[in-house]
Amino acid sequence: MSPVRDAIQNQVRHLMGAPPSNGASPLDTGDAGLFGPDAACWKVHGDFTSMMIGGVTALLLQMLHPGPLAGVWDHSNFRQDMQGRLRRTAQFIALTTYGSTEQAHGVIDRVKMIHGQVTGTLPDGTPYAADDPDLLTFVHVAEVSSFLAAYLRYRDPNFPGSEQDRYYAETARVAEMLGATQVPKSRREVADYLRAIRPQLRYDARTREVAQALLTQPIPNPAIAPFAELMFKAARHLLPDWAARMHGFATPLSQRPGIWIGVQGMGTVLRWAFDNSAETRARRRVASLSAS
């Protein structure tokens, strides 16, 4: 790897809370995994730029639900560990999408064990549990709808509708393995689900504090501060209009073309820098299996 590629990778990994790449990866060994290289989720989850933006959007959407918000508030050091949360989400997505079947089941089992320990009471006295099937479904839908929205806006706006539905059907499998139920599996079902869940969503002082911790996390290197600012702007702009209003976010129309152009440039650089991505490693692994 060239020194420039190495520097860009490590700075972005630091921003997202990931360790520097050391050349080794669990994605280098094993079978084709839960989905295989022809899956829609391999394509959507393979674009690092849109996944970063969609990941931040997903967290902003998830924290509007009192249950997931309480889990973060009560059971995490979110003020100092937002990068850790982003890192753990990225690792889970990488292993369930691109890892071997054994690796995918292993990380799912670990998350289920952690969820079983996350319980508490909402401010109004209602009990919550991270392994509640309804909460798992909401967290999943917030996540995958944000990933797909980012992919469509910033990577491939012509991604076919049939492939979008296939993406939702594929990723629903992981949610169900975690314990979610009645998981939406198409664009129409996701839209209907989000419309139905909106009366349960809230924005309060806790939401404000967690959102601020996410969007104002320390930038490890001032040189990448403009990159981070662009990513957070793009993530806020990607929220559904009703969710952006709940957060009090407003992106002037005059700024929106600049955000899109900036993300395109950022994506070009990151695709060059991350030339040995999770998807690339997984495709190389599967190709070696076919050749053997």
Secondary structure, DSSP 8 states (H G I E B T S, - for coil): --HHHHHHHHHHHHHTT-----S--GGGSS--TTT-TT-HHHHHTT-HHHHHHHHHHHHHHHTTSHHHHHHHHHH--HHHHHHHHHHHHHHHHHHHHHS-HHHHHHHHHHHHHHHTT-EEE-TTS-EEETT-HHHHHHHHHHHHHHHHHHHHHHT-TT--HHHHHHHHHHHHHHHHHHT--S---SHHHHHHHHHHHGGG----HHHHHHHHHHHT---S-GGGHHHHHHHHHHHHHHS-HHHHHHHT----GGGHHHHHHHHHHHHHHHHHH-TT-HHHHHHHHHHHHHH-
